[in-house]
């Protein structure tokens, strides 16, 4: 799987987070065209955006999903995420690229919010068959708290660890990682010698159930430790994804592997 690329579509980019369950269809279809034009193995991840975060509040995530009303919320989130995956899948099929949805709820478990176990054979088989796996950030069974959240960003670093993918691309709605410690400037490269300063300068989101940009940066650093290159870039720019897929290393913030 060393030639496999992972592309993560951030929920803040593919949905309107100010309106519950509202997709940005123009962006989704444009990105689907860019993905469909890429002929090598690719895994597509996506965040929940307005299909999940308004329902999976930080308080609910920290306390776990137990009790009737919270379990009903689990069902609601799963239905919403399924709808968003279908929208992305339709956009791919319209461009002649077959896909298969793989729900983390069905192939991994958590313990205290951390991934406890995963079974990735369906994913690797789909790749060998030439199908694009679509995986979203999800709720998963947590052996302590009932259900917990696993972000698409965390799934990306899991794939880097288990499948040794070549590159991971985190698409979002900003140009990269901002260095808030030394003025609001884009950090062009995160390396072994500066990653601690970069992480210290990225604030933890109080509104995003999975940590926002800091959560993304943490997973990108985890990938760098594993020897996997990754990028945080702006999906709103219509050339960025294609350029990254074609090997451009100057887009957004690059996390340089140091293993």
C-alpha atoms as a printed R data frame, in Angstrom:
    type eleno elety resid chain resno       x      y       z
1   ATOM     1    CA   UNK     A     1   0.000  0.000   0.000
2   ATOM     2    CA   UNK     A     2   3.062  2.275  -0.121
3   ATOM     3    CA   UNK     A     3   1.735  4.091  -3.209
4   ATOM     4    CA   UNK     A     4  -1.728  4.706  -1.748
5   ATOM     5    CA   UNK     A     5  -2.768  8.308  -1.124
6   ATOM     6    CA   UNK     A     6  -5.266  9.376   1.539
7   ATOM     7    CA   UNK     A     7  -7.402 12.470   0.912
8   ATOM     8    CA   UNK     A     8  -9.475 13.855   3.753
9   ATOM     9    CA   UNK     A     9 -12.291 16.270   2.948
10  ATOM    10    CA   UNK     A    10 -12.828 18.504   5.958
11  ATOM    11    CA   UNK     A    11 -16.373 18.925   7.166
12  ATOM    12    CA   UNK     A    12 -15.856 22.692   7.363
13  ATOM    13    CA   UNK     A    13 -15.134 22.723   3.627
14  ATOM    14    CA   UNK     A    14 -17.729 20.305   2.232
15  ATOM    15    CA   UNK     A    15 -20.638 21.481   4.400
16  ATOM    16    CA   UNK     A    16 -22.066 24.789   5.570
17  ATOM    17    CA   UNK     A    17 -21.483 24.478   9.313
18  ATOM    18    CA   UNK     A    18 -23.854 27.371  10.015
19  ATOM    19    CA   UNK     A    19 -26.806 25.293   8.744
20  ATOM    20    CA   UNK     A    20 -27.613 21.800   9.959
21  ATOM    21    CA   UNK     A    21 -27.120 19.061   7.335
22  ATOM    22    CA   UNK     A    22 -26.270 21.436   4.484
23  ATOM    23    CA   UNK     A    23 -23.750 20.236   1.873
24  ATOM    24    CA   UNK     A    24 -21.661 22.492  -0.349
25  ATOM    25    CA   UNK     A    25 -22.605 20.692  -3.534
26  ATOM    26    CA   UNK     A    26 -20.503 22.840  -5.852
27  ATOM    27    CA   UNK     A    27 -17.314 22.063  -3.931
28  ATOM    28    CA   UNK     A    28 -18.170 18.375  -3.486
29  ATOM    29    CA   UNK     A    29 -18.719 17.890  -7.213
30  ATOM    30    CA   UNK     A    30 -15.576 19.802  -8.146
31  ATOM    31    CA   UNK     A    31 -13.473 17.756  -5.706
32  ATOM    32    CA   UNK     A    32 -15.088 14.538  -6.962
33  ATOM    33    CA   UNK     A    33 -13.893 15.460 -10.438
34  ATOM    34    CA   UNK     A    34 -10.342 15.939  -9.182
35  ATOM    35    CA   UNK     A    35 -10.424 12.604  -7.338
36  ATOM    36    CA   UNK     A    36 -11.933 10.798 -10.329
37  ATOM    37    CA   UNK     A    37  -9.114 12.062 -12.553
38  ATOM    38    CA   UNK     A    38  -6.498 10.464 -10.275
39  ATOM    39    CA   UNK     A    39  -5.712  6.959 -11.553
40  ATOM    40    CA   UNK     A    40  -3.692  5.535  -8.634
41  ATOM    41    CA   UNK     A    41  -4.949  4.003  -5.373
42  ATOM    42    CA   UNK     A    42  -6.761  6.524  -3.197
43  ATOM    43    CA   UNK     A    43  -8.673  6.368   0.077
44  ATOM    44    CA   UNK     A    44 -11.228  9.151   0.592
45  ATOM    45    CA   UNK     A    45 -12.059 10.298   4.109
46  ATOM    46    CA   UNK     A    46 -14.514 12.998   5.088
47  ATOM    47    CA   UNK     A    47 -15.493 14.863   8.206
48  ATOM    48    CA   UNK     A    48 -19.026 15.257   9.479
49  ATOM    49    CA   UNK     A    49 -19.347 19.042   9.396
50  ATOM    50    CA   UNK     A    50 -22.919 20.188   9.871
51  ATOM    51    CA   UNK     A    51 -24.119 16.581   9.598
52  ATOM    52    CA   UNK     A    52 -22.471 15.595  12.896
53  ATOM    53    CA   UNK     A    53 -20.905 18.383  14.973
54  ATOM    54    CA   UNK     A    54 -24.169 20.120  15.941
55  ATOM    55    CA   UNK     A    55 -25.285 16.803  17.445
56  ATOM    56    CA   UNK     A    56 -22.001 15.449  18.867
57  ATOM    57    CA   UNK     A    57 -21.257 18.291  21.281
58  ATOM    58    CA   UNK     A    58 -17.973 18.312  23.204
59  ATOM    59    CA   UNK     A    59 -19.830 17.707  26.476
60  ATOM    60    CA   UNK     A    60 -21.623 14.708  25.032
61  ATOM    61    CA   UNK     A    61 -18.402 13.324  23.577
62  ATOM    62    CA   UNK     A    62 -16.532 13.663  26.887
63  ATOM    63    CA   UNK     A    63 -19.332 12.031  28.904
64  ATOM    64    CA   UNK     A    64 -20.047  9.247  26.465
65  ATOM    65    CA   UNK     A    65 -23.237  8.107  24.805
66  ATOM    66    CA   UNK     A    66 -25.372  6.263  27.355
67  ATOM    67    CA   UNK     A    67 -29.067  6.482  28.185
68  ATOM    68    CA   UNK     A    68 -32.036  6.494  25.836
69  ATOM    69    CA   UNK     A    69 -31.821 10.096  24.599
70  ATOM    70    CA   UNK     A    70 -28.090  9.876  23.921
71  ATOM    71    CA   UNK     A    71 -28.464  6.585  22.100
72  ATOM    72    CA   UNK     A    72 -31.125  8.197  19.928
73  ATOM    73    CA   UNK     A    73 -28.522 10.859  19.119
74  ATOM    74    CA   UNK     A    74 -26.159  8.073  18.009
75  ATOM    75    CA   UNK     A    75 -28.797  6.854  15.549
76  ATOM    76    CA   UNK     A    76 -29.425 10.371  14.267
77  ATOM    77    CA   UNK     A    77 -25.725 11.065  13.686
78  ATOM    78    CA   UNK     A    78 -25.271  7.750  11.861
79  ATOM    79    CA   UNK     A    79 -28.170  8.516   9.525
80  ATOM    80    CA   UNK     A    80 -26.816 11.992   8.846
81  ATOM    81    CA   UNK     A    81 -23.291 10.780   8.086
82  ATOM    82    CA   UNK     A    82 -24.688  8.133   5.769
83  ATOM    83    CA   UNK     A    83 -26.488 10.858   3.813
84  ATOM    84    CA   UNK     A    84 -23.305 12.922   3.421
85  ATOM    85    CA   UNK     A    85 -21.366  9.871   2.228
86  ATOM    86    CA   UNK     A    86 -24.114  9.152  -0.316
87  ATOM    87    CA   UNK     A    87 -23.841 12.682  -1.701
88  ATOM    88    CA   UNK     A    88 -20.081 12.275  -2.173
89  ATOM    89    CA   UNK     A    89 -20.578  8.799  -3.644
90  ATOM    90    CA   UNK     A    90 -23.097 10.033  -6.194
91  ATOM    91    CA   UNK     A    91 -20.636 12.723  -7.293
92  ATOM    92    CA   UNK     A    92 -17.976 10.039  -7.884
93  ATOM    93    CA   UNK     A    93 -20.334  7.701  -9.748
94  ATOM    94    CA   UNK     A    94 -21.406 10.511 -12.058
95  ATOM    95    CA   UNK     A    95 -17.743 10.709 -13.065
96  ATOM    96    CA   UNK     A    96 -17.329  6.979 -13.579
97  ATOM    97    CA   UNK     A    97 -15.436  6.154 -10.359
98  ATOM    98    CA   UNK     A    98 -16.865  3.270  -8.323
99  ATOM    99    CA   UNK     A    99 -16.711  3.575  -4.543
100 ATOM   100    CA   UNK     A   100 -17.597  1.551  -1.458
101 ATOM   101    CA   UNK     A   101 -18.626  3.155   1.857
102 ATOM   102    CA   UNK     A   102 -16.856  1.704   4.889
103 ATOM   103    CA   UNK     A   103 -18.250  2.828   8.240
104 ATOM   104    CA   UNK     A   104 -15.744  2.849  11.145
105 ATOM   105    CA   UNK     A   105 -18.580  1.771  13.457
106 ATOM   106    CA   UNK     A   106 -18.313 -1.612  11.693
107 ATOM   107    CA   UNK     A   107 -14.544 -2.145  11.675
108 ATOM   108    CA   UNK     A   108 -13.074 -0.573  14.811
109 ATOM   109    CA   UNK     A   109 -13.631 -0.249  18.550
110 ATOM   110    CA   UNK     A   110 -12.439  2.302  21.108
111 ATOM   111    CA   UNK     A   111 -11.329  2.271  24.713
112 ATOM   112    CA   UNK     A   112 -11.471  5.558  26.632
113 ATOM   113    CA   UNK     A   113 -11.675  7.416  23.329
114 ATOM   114    CA   UNK     A   114  -8.602  5.754  21.812
115 ATOM   115    CA   UNK     A   115  -8.643  3.178  19.027
116 ATOM   116    CA   UNK     A   116  -8.549 -0.267  20.628
117 ATOM   117    CA   UNK     A   117  -8.879 -2.537  17.580
118 ATOM   118    CA   UNK     A   118  -9.423 -2.274  13.836
119 ATOM   119    CA   UNK     A   119  -9.993 -4.670  10.935
120 ATOM   120    CA   UNK     A   120  -8.832 -3.190   7.644
121 ATOM   121    CA   UNK     A   121  -8.978 -6.158   5.275
122 ATOM   122    CA   UNK     A   122 -12.202 -4.959   3.566
123 ATOM   123    CA   UNK     A   123 -10.450 -1.657   2.858
124 ATOM   124    CA   UNK     A   124  -7.310 -3.216   1.381
125 ATOM   125    CA   UNK     A   125  -9.408 -5.590  -0.723
126 ATOM   126    CA   UNK     A   126 -11.453 -2.688  -2.103
127 ATOM   127    CA   UNK     A   127  -8.243 -0.897  -3.080
128 ATOM   128    CA   UNK     A   128  -6.911 -3.940  -4.901
129 ATOM   129    CA   UNK     A   129 -10.176 -4.148  -6.841
130 ATOM   130    CA   UNK     A   130  -9.781 -0.551  -7.998
131 ATOM   131    CA   UNK     A   131 -12.603  0.845  -5.848
132 ATOM   132    CA   UNK     A   132 -12.318  4.057  -3.813
133 ATOM   133    CA   UNK     A   133 -13.112  3.417  -0.132
134 ATOM   134    CA   UNK     A   134 -15.069  6.300   1.413
135 ATOM   135    CA   UNK     A   135 -14.732  6.515   5.192
136 ATOM   136    CA   UNK     A   136 -16.153  9.206   7.461
137 ATOM   137    CA   UNK     A   137 -15.346 10.279  10.975
138 ATOM   138    CA   UNK     A   138 -17.711  8.288  13.106
139 ATOM   139    CA   UNK     A   139 -19.087  7.130  16.403
140 ATOM   140    CA   UNK     A   140 -17.697  3.762  17.452
141 ATOM   141    CA   UNK     A   141 -18.380  1.367  20.292
142 ATOM   142    CA   UNK     A   142 -16.245  2.386  23.268
143 ATOM   143    CA   UNK     A   143 -15.621 -0.376  25.780
144 ATOM   144    CA   UNK     A   144 -15.835  2.097  28.653
145 ATOM   145    CA   UNK     A   145 -18.232  4.888  27.648
146 ATOM   146    CA   UNK     A   146 -20.708  3.101  25.380
147 ATOM   147    CA   UNK     A   147 -19.980  5.050  22.202
148 ATOM   148    CA   UNK     A   148 -17.162  7.450  21.452
149 ATOM   149    CA   UNK     A   149 -15.960  9.589  18.554
150 ATOM   150    CA   UNK     A   150 -13.158  8.758  16.151
151 ATOM   151    CA   UNK     A   151 -12.314 11.662  13.850
152 ATOM   152    CA   UNK     A   152 -11.462 11.271  10.178
153 ATOM   153    CA   UNK     A   153  -8.126 12.907  11.046
154 ATOM   154    CA   UNK     A   154  -7.373 10.103  13.530
155 ATOM   155    CA   UNK     A   155  -8.429  7.505  10.967
156 ATOM   156    CA   UNK     A   156  -5.941  9.078   8.548
157 ATOM   157    CA   UNK     A   157  -3.050  8.549  10.964
158 ATOM   158    CA   UNK     A   158  -4.257  4.994  11.661
159 ATOM   159    CA   UNK     A   159  -4.043  4.270   7.923
160 ATOM   160    CA   UNK     A   160  -0.546  5.735   7.881
161 ATOM   161    CA   UNK     A   161   0.441  3.350  10.656
162 ATOM   162    CA   UNK     A   162  -1.304  0.179   9.476
163 ATOM   163    CA   UNK     A   163  -1.086  0.499   5.685
164 ATOM   164    CA   UNK     A   164   2.055  2.611   5.280
165 ATOM   165    CA   UNK     A   165   0.373  4.952   2.798
166 ATOM   166    CA   UNK     A   166   2.586  7.354   0.866
167 ATOM   167    CA   UNK     A   167   0.903 10.695   1.594
168 ATOM   168    CA   UNK     A   168  -2.058 12.119   3.480
169 ATOM   169    CA   UNK     A   169  -3.809 15.327   2.405
170 ATOM   170    CA   UNK     A   170  -6.010 17.145   4.914
171 ATOM   171    CA   UNK     A   171  -8.319 19.451   2.952
172 ATOM   172    CA   UNK     A   172  -9.962 22.215   5.000
173 ATOM   173    CA   UNK     A   173 -11.302 25.760   4.612
174 ATOM   174    CA   UNK     A   174  -8.075 27.664   5.382
175 ATOM   175    CA   UNK     A   175  -4.688 27.807   3.651
176 ATOM   176    CA   UNK     A   176  -2.791 25.724   6.208
177 ATOM   177    CA   UNK     A   177  -1.571 25.798   9.803
178 ATOM   178    CA   UNK     A   178  -1.306 29.304  11.221
179 ATOM   179    CA   UNK     A   179   1.538 30.152  13.592
180 ATOM   180    CA   UNK     A   180  -0.277 32.172  16.246
181 ATOM   181    CA   UNK     A   181   2.801 32.413  18.489
182 ATOM   182    CA   UNK     A   182   4.753 34.618  16.064
183 ATOM   183    CA   UNK     A   183   2.046 36.439  14.194
184 ATOM   184    CA   UNK     A   184  -0.749 34.944  12.137
185 ATOM   185    CA   UNK     A   185   1.338 33.474   9.316
186 ATOM   186    CA   UNK     A   186   1.060 30.176   7.481
187 ATOM   187    CA   UNK     A   187   3.674 27.640   8.560
188 ATOM   188    CA   UNK     A   188   5.085 26.266   5.309
189 ATOM   189    CA   UNK     A   189   6.850 23.242   6.827
190 ATOM   190    CA   UNK     A   190   6.512 21.390  10.105
191 ATOM   191    CA   UNK     A   191   9.656 19.410  10.918
192 ATOM   192    CA   UNK     A   192  11.122 17.485  13.810
193 ATOM   193    CA   UNK     A   193  12.925 20.616  15.027
194 ATOM   194    CA   UNK     A   194   9.875 22.916  15.061
195 ATOM   195    CA   UNK     A   195   6.822 20.697  15.578
196 ATOM   196    CA   UNK     A   196   6.509 21.425  19.310
197 ATOM   197    CA   UNK     A   197   6.428 25.187  18.721
198 ATOM   198    CA   UNK     A   198   3.845 24.731  15.957
199 ATOM   199    CA   UNK     A   199   1.588 22.595  18.154
200 ATOM   200    CA   UNK     A   200   1.891 25.099  21.004
201 ATOM   201    CA   UNK     A   201   0.720 27.819  18.629
202 ATOM   202    CA   UNK     A   202  -2.396 25.995  17.434
203 ATOM   203    CA   UNK     A   203  -5.402 26.547  19.658
204 ATOM   204    CA   UNK     A   204  -7.771 23.742  20.572
205 ATOM   205    CA   UNK     A   205 -11.252 24.363  19.180
206 ATOM   206    CA   UNK     A   206 -14.043 24.807  21.717
207 ATOM   207    CA   UNK     A   207 -16.782 24.300  19.124
208 ATOM   208    CA   UNK     A   208 -15.459 21.392  17.049
209 ATOM   209    CA   UNK     A   209 -16.215 18.017  18.661
210 ATOM   210    CA   UNK     A   210 -12.978 16.514  17.324
211 ATOM   211    CA   UNK     A   211 -10.548 19.293  18.160
212 ATOM   212    CA   UNK     A   212 -10.530 21.372  14.990
213 ATOM   213    CA   UNK     A   213  -7.183 22.426  13.547
214 ATOM   214    CA   UNK     A   214  -5.194 21.338  16.595
215 ATOM   215    CA   UNK     A   215  -6.568 17.815  16.280
216 ATOM   216    CA   UNK     A   216  -5.523 17.832  12.637
217 ATOM   217    CA   UNK     A   217  -2.010 19.044  13.479
218 ATOM   218    CA   UNK     A   218  -1.593 16.393  16.164
219 ATOM   219    CA   UNK     A   219  -2.476 13.626  13.709
220 ATOM   220    CA   UNK     A   220  -0.184 15.103  11.035
221 ATOM   221    CA   UNK     A   221   2.694 15.050  13.539
222 ATOM   222    CA   UNK     A   222   1.812 11.449  14.397
223 ATOM   223    CA   UNK     A   223   2.069 10.636  10.684
224 ATOM   224    CA   UNK     A   224   5.444 12.391  10.435
225 ATOM   225    CA   UNK     A   225   6.738 10.226  13.285
226 ATOM   226    CA   UNK     A   226   5.612  7.188  11.278
227 ATOM   227    CA   UNK     A   227   7.508  8.402   8.217
228 ATOM   228    CA   UNK     A   228   4.428  9.546   6.275
229 ATOM   229    CA   UNK     A   229   4.314 12.935   4.558
230 ATOM   230    CA   UNK     A   230   1.146 14.981   4.954
231 ATOM   231    CA   UNK     A   231  -0.326 18.345   4.023
232 ATOM   232    CA   UNK     A   232  -2.949 20.692   5.442
233 ATOM   233    CA   UNK     A   233  -4.376 22.753   2.584
234 ATOM   234    CA   UNK     A   234  -7.369 24.787   1.423
235 ATOM   235    CA   UNK     A   235  -9.978 22.826  -0.534
236 ATOM   236    CA   UNK     A   236 -11.663 26.045  -1.629
237 ATOM   237    CA   UNK     A   237  -8.834 26.719  -4.079
238 ATOM   238    CA   UNK     A   238  -9.794 24.765  -7.227
239 ATOM   239    CA   UNK     A   239  -6.184 23.860  -8.125
240 ATOM   240    CA   UNK     A   240  -4.791 22.739  -4.770
241 ATOM   241    CA   UNK     A   241  -5.927 19.121  -4.613
242 ATOM   242    CA   UNK     A   242  -4.967 18.308  -8.197
243 ATOM   243    CA   UNK     A   243  -1.535 19.875  -7.736
244 ATOM   244    CA   UNK     A   244  -0.927 17.871  -4.558
245 ATOM   245    CA   UNK     A   245  -2.063 14.653  -6.219
246 ATOM   246    CA   UNK     A   246   0.362 15.406  -9.040
247 ATOM   247    CA   UNK     A   247   3.266 15.715  -6.614
248 ATOM   248    CA   UNK     A   248   3.448 19.451  -5.871
249 ATOM   249    CA   UNK     A   249   4.920 19.963  -2.392
250 ATOM   250    CA   UNK     A   250   4.404 23.730  -2.135
251 ATOM   251    CA   UNK     A   251   0.677 23.751  -1.232
252 ATOM   252    CA   UNK     A   252  -0.481 24.627   2.279
253 ATOM   253    CA   UNK     A   253   1.481 23.349   5.271
254 ATOM   254    CA   UNK     A   254   3.744 20.377   4.648
255 ATOM   255    CA   UNK     A   255   4.522 17.963   7.504
256 ATOM   256    CA   UNK     A   256   7.937 16.535   6.700
257 ATOM   257    CA   UNK     A   257   8.409 12.890   7.801
258 ATOM   258    CA   UNK     A   258  11.355 12.393  10.125
259 ATOM   259    CA   UNK     A   259  11.360  8.661  10.759
